[in-house]
Amino acid sequence: MNSKCQNIELNDGHFIPVLGFGTAVPEEFPKSKIKEIIKIAIDVGFRHFDSASIYKTEDYVGEVIRSEIADGTVRREDIFLTSKVWCNCLRPELVRSSLEQSLRKFQLDYVDLYLMHYPVALKPGEEDFPVDEHGKLIFDTVDLCATWEALEKCKDAGLTKSIGVSNFNRRQLEMILNKTGLKYKPVCNEVECHPYLNQMKLLDFCKSNNIVLVAYGVLGTQRYTGWVDPSSPVLLDEPVLHSMAKKYNQTPALIALRYQIQRGLVALSSTLTEKRVKENIQVFEFQLSPKDMKVLDGLNRNLRYVAAPMFEGHPNFPFSDEY
């Protein structure tokens, strides 16, 4: 089946599908079910899969992609696959081995996009979240520009087609953009973005530098236990989304997804139910009016679900700045 997804051109000439599928799942979610959902996603037309070493799902994602290639459903070049280097591997000398480890898990020769997951560095080692005797995270200090150079080398080595960042603020993006001897600009900045956190200023900045904003948490996100305050408002309960869903004969989730795509973002939808996977791909079948887009802009309340409070206190904590 052909993909129904549209693409955006990145600043390095590669193309990214504007609708992606996020592969982070709760730890207790059965792994066999992850594979089933990813297979359904490919079969209904998703071609963009967003993964990361910290998600611990790269092997399952790779297994499904390889099996769908083997049976002729897709070719490797039809799939856009992202992974990310975690905070404990941000030292320049660890970046390539982190990517190679991801490729071993995928059992693929390259990823399409490799990102710095956060600008916050943690102590290198086996622990994803290294803590001291008081249970406090052990931070590391790393020159982000040196880490970026290590990413550039991964691109030159053909291990990834494109490179970018995630959870960077404007100041941190500028640091990379203004770096002496910059070889490749970040193609994207993947950040939390939804009607309650529309990232308008960051989006304008990225657009002015030909950097694509990739949005995660587009439907709000209550699922990341330990990361999200359970008392935060549920985005999909928003009355405006419900009234628009009625008007367009769509679901509130599709209204929230369509909003991002019409703003020129790449939207990562993440769901663990077959029905919703099939629903979300229908985002290309309708369009919101300019007036309704403005109404949705007005829902912004700078509400960040994934506030990453454990990283506060690190000099590169990204969420203290306005944007």
N, C-alpha and C positions, 0 to 999 in steps of 0.2 A: 504494500500500500504506500502510495506517495505521501510525503509529509504535507500537511496543510499549512505548516508554519511559514511566516514571512521572515526575511532576514534583514539585518542592518549591516552595512559595511563598517569594519573596524579601521582604525587609522593606519594599520599595517597592511591593508588590502584583503585580509581574510574576512569572512562573513559569519555572523552569529545569528542563530534563530532567535526571534524576539520573545518566544515563549519557551521557557525551560522547565525542567522537572528536577526538583530538589530531592536529594537522596539521604538527607539526615533523618534518622528515625530514633524514637525512644529506645533505650537499651533493652527494655523488656520485649520489644516487638520481635516476633519470630522471624529469623533470617530467611526461611523458605518463602515467607509471605512477601518479603522485600523483593525477591527475585520475580515472584508472580506479578507484583504491581509494576515493576520496571518493564517486564515483557508486555503487559497490557498497554503501558504507555507507548512503547515503540510500535506496537500493532495498531494503535489508534492514530498514530501520526507524530508523536513527540520525537524530536531528533536531537534535542539539547539536554544534556544531563549534567547537573551540578553536584560534584562530589568534593571530598576533602579527606586528608589523612585522618583527621580527628573524628570523622563520622564512623570510621571502622566499617564502612560498607563497600570499599573499593573493589574487593575481591568478588562480591556478589554482582555489582554493577558490571564489572568486566566480563564475568561469566555469561551474563544475559546478552550483553552486546556481542560477544564472540559467537554465541549460539545463534543469534539472529542474523549474523553475517554468514555463518556456516550454512544456514538453511535458505539463504538467498533473499531474506526479507529486506535487508539493507546491505549497503557496502560500508566499509570503514569510513570512507570520505563523506558519507551521508550523515554520520553522527558527529555532533559537536560535544566534546567531553572536557569538562573542567575539573581540575583538582587544585589543592591549596597546600602550601607549606605551613605547618603549625608553628606556634610561638616558640617552641623549644628547639627549633632548627633554623632560626633566623640568622645565626652566625654564617657569614658568607661561605665558609668551608663546608657547611652542612647542607646547603640548599640543594646542590645537585644530587647528593646521595638520598635526600628526602624524596626528590622527584623520581629517582631511579627505583626507590622502594615502592612508590605508588605504582609505577609502571609494571613492576613485578607482580603486584597484587592484581592490577587490571589484566595482566598478561597481554599488554599491547605495546607497540613500539613508540608511541608518542601520545601526548594529550593535545587537545586543541588550544587549551588555555590553562596557564598556571599562575596562581595568585599568591600574594602574601596574605595570609588569612586575617591577621591583625597587625598593626604596627608595634604591638607590645611584645617584647622579647622575654621569654622565661628561661631559666637555667637549663642548659642542654642536658640530655640524658634520656633514660628510658621513660621517665615519668612525663605524662602529658601535662599534668598540673603539679609540678614539684613544690612541696611545702616544707617549711621549717618546723621546729619542735612545737611552735605555737599554732601550727595549722595555717600560717600565712604563706601565700605564694612567694616563691623565690624568683625575683625578677633578675633579668640580665640587661646589660646595656649594649646595644648594637647600633652601628651606624647604618641607618636604613638605606642610604645611598650605596653603601658597599654591598648590602643584601640585594639591592636592585641590580648591581653589576653582575652578581652571581646568577640572577634570573636571566639577564641578557645573554650570558654564556650558555645557559640551558637552551635558549632559543637558537643561538648560533649552532649548537650541537645537534639540533633537530629533535630534541626531546619534547619540545612543546612548540606549537606553531605561533602562539601569541602569549604575551605576558601582561599582567595587570596587578591590581591591588584590591583589597577588600577592607571595609571599615576604616578607611582613611578620611581625615577631614581635609578641608581646603589647604591648610598650612602644610600638612604632610604631603599632599599632592604637589604643592608648589616646590617643596624641597627636592622632590624627584625631578620635576619639570625643569628646575633651574640648575640642576646638577651639572658640573663641568664635565664635558665629554660624554653627555647623555647619548646613547646609541639608539635606543628605542623608547618612545613614550609609553606609559601605561595605556593599554587599549581600553581599559574599563576600571571602574571603581564599583565593587559590589557592596551595597549597603542596605540596611533595613529601610523600607519605603512602602507606605500605604496611605490611605486617605487621612489617617490620624497623624502621620509623620510624612508630609509630602516632599520634604527635602528640596523645596523650590530653589533656594539659594545655591545649594550644592549642585543641583541639576544645571542651573544656568552657568555656573563656573565650569562644570565638566563639558557642557555643550560648547562653550567658548574656546575650549582647548581640544575639541574633537575627541573627547573621552566619553565612552558610553557609560551611562549609569545602569547597573544591573541591580534590580530590586529583589531582595528577599523579604520574607514575612509579609508578602503582598496581601494576604488575607487576614492579617493580624496573626498572632501565634501564641496559643496558650500551651503548646505541647512540650516546650523545652523545660521540663521540670528542673528546678534549681537555677534556671536562667531567667525565667519570667515570673513576675509577681502575679500569683493566681487571682488577686483581687482587681487586676487591671481590667478595664472595660473590654468586652468582646466586640471586636470590629464588625463581625458579621451580624451582630444584633442591631447595628446602627439603622434607625428608622429611615434615613435618607436612602440608604442602599436598598432597603426593602421596598420603598415606594418606587424607586427607579426600576427595580427588578420587575415589579408589576407592570410598569409603563412599557418596558421593552420586552416583556414576556421572557425574562431570563432569571438567573439566580443572583442573589446578592454577591456571591463570590465572582460570578462572571462580570458584574458591573465593576467590582474592585479591580479585576484583572484588566478589563478593557480600558479603564481609566489610565492605567500605567502605559499600556501599549500606545494609546493615542498621544501620550505625552512624549513619545520617542524613547521610552525606556525599554530594557529587556526585563521581562517579568518571570520570576521563578515561582511556579506554583508547586505546592507540596501537599500531597494527600496520600492516604493509605487505603482509600476505598475505591474499588473499581468504578462505581457509578460516577464519582467525582472526577476521576481521571478522564472518563469519556465526556463528561460535561465541560471540563476546562478547555479542551481542545476546540470547543465551539466558540471561543472568544473572537474568532475571525468572521463570524457570521452576522455580526451586527455592528452598528456604530453609534456612539453617544453624540448628542448635539453639542455644539460649542457652549450653549447655555448650561446644559447639564454638567459639562466639564468644569465650568466655573463654580457651580453649586458644590461639586465634589472638592474642588480646591478649597472651598470655604470650611470644609470639615477639619482642616489641619488643627491639631492642638499640641504639636511637638511631643507626642507621646511615643516613647521608645519602649517597646516590649523587651528587646534584648539589650539591656543597659550595661551588661558586663561589669557589675560593680566590683568583682574580684580583681579587676585590672586597675581600679582607681589607685592613684598614688604612683603609678608608673609614669615617668616623664613623657612617654609617648601615648598616654591614655587619650584616645581620640575624641571622646564625647564631652569634654569640658568646654571646647570651643563652641561658638554659636553654630557653626557648620564646617 
